Amino acid sequence: MSASEAMVVIGAGQCGARAVQVLRDEGWDGPVTLIGEETHAPYERPPLSKAVLLGERSPAQCAVHGEAFYREREVDWRGACGAMSIDRAARRVALSNGETVAYRRLLIATGATPRCLSLPGHALAGVHVLRNADDALAIAAELEPGRCIAVIGAGFIGLEVAASAVQRGCRAVVLEAAPRALMRAVPAEVAQRLVDLHRERGVEIRFDVRIDHLEGDDRIRAVVLADGSRVTCDALIVGIGVTPRVELAQQAGLDLAEGGIAVDALLRTSDPHIYAAGDVCAFTHPLYGRRIRLECWRNAEDQARTAALNMLGGEETHRAVPWFWSDQFDRTIQIAGLPAFGTATARRETGAASTIFFALDDDGVLVGASGVGPNSEIAREVRIAQELIARRARIAPERLADRSVKMKSLLSEEVQ
């Protein structure tokens, strides 16, 4: 088979690595090329802020596949090689090394890049973002006992880094511009549970903070706030969100939406030969009837499979219920669906230190569930909630809140 019959994936992260696996698992025996900018083989990102920072795992131990996978599956993995442009008419991708790669079908799984500070002092040594393996190794080297680690942003990355820093014997200070943590991700009560947990473990968290500039000589020494006060620190981690990497798609003239690459129900872009999946993809979810973009491990996994099957001629609609988790200290938060779309909440205590908050829309449809506590006390209930969300179930709020009502029984008593 000629090279022009190749399946090409741009982006050697979780999504890209899974996509090439599915292509092979589903019987594609033509050429497969995986293009990535990093020298590391594709790896999972969730352990970076936890196990890697704690020194429990190396980036190599976070690999999506073993070293032999790409050789045995005849995947042409091209590391340290970025995609520079897409010629849609010729169906070719130009690479940073001067080569071009022809494609039969192309998947863009370029993910996202961290937002950086644009304040004076942002280029000082000791100022970090966390997105890739090298970032994690650089931050891990900063976490020496007794040092002070400042974190800008009380989102999941910021809180996970703060937890890892404290567990490594550091002092951690989290600075957040918003009035509370995790503003767009979880209900206020869930966020407060996590904030309380962090404070109990010694993390200092400040809200409604405005930063004026960063201070230092050769490296960061302090974060100077708008009121003139200073937060001295030995290192600073910036966790203020990410921006989808849509430059290739934009240059190629593909449609964009919601900050990402617009795709249809099959994850196909405005060019029928090009698909997009993962963090960079903006798709209409059939459960919610609106275009969304998700930044999480599970979505990268699920969409990798959907996109790969459809690149092979399938007609599979992506309809997986969103699911996300975060481990912080000895607690886990699990989120099913999209709680932000809810207008009413039902609360169920599932253990001495665990609660699940169910989000219902104006029609009483369950649209999200947020659980916080020990994993053993929330995981099963969140899985059942995920199935109820997939069914667009209407459950009476008092039944959801009643701990004596088994969650599994709710699967057969939906309010119609």
ABEGO torsion letter per residue (X at the ends): XBAAABBBBBEBBAAAAAAAAAAAAAGBABBBBBBBABABBBBBAAAAABAAAAGABBAAAABABBAAAAAAAGBBBBBGBBBABBBAAAGBBBBAAGBBBBBABBBBBAEBBBBBBABBGAABBGBBBBABAAAAAAAAAABBBGBBBBBBEABAAAAAAAAAAAAAGBBBBBBBABABBGAAABBAAAAAAAAAAAAAAGBBBBBGBBBABBBEBABBABBBBAAGBBBBBABBBBBAEBBBBAAAAAAAGBBBBGGBBBBBAAGBBABAABBBBEAABBBBBAAAGBBBBBBBAAAAAAAAAAAAAAAAGBABBBABBBBBBBBBEABBBBBBEBAAABABBBBBBABAABBBBBBBBAAGBBABBBBBEBAAAAAAAAAAAAAAAAAGBBBBAAAAABAABBAAAAAAABBX
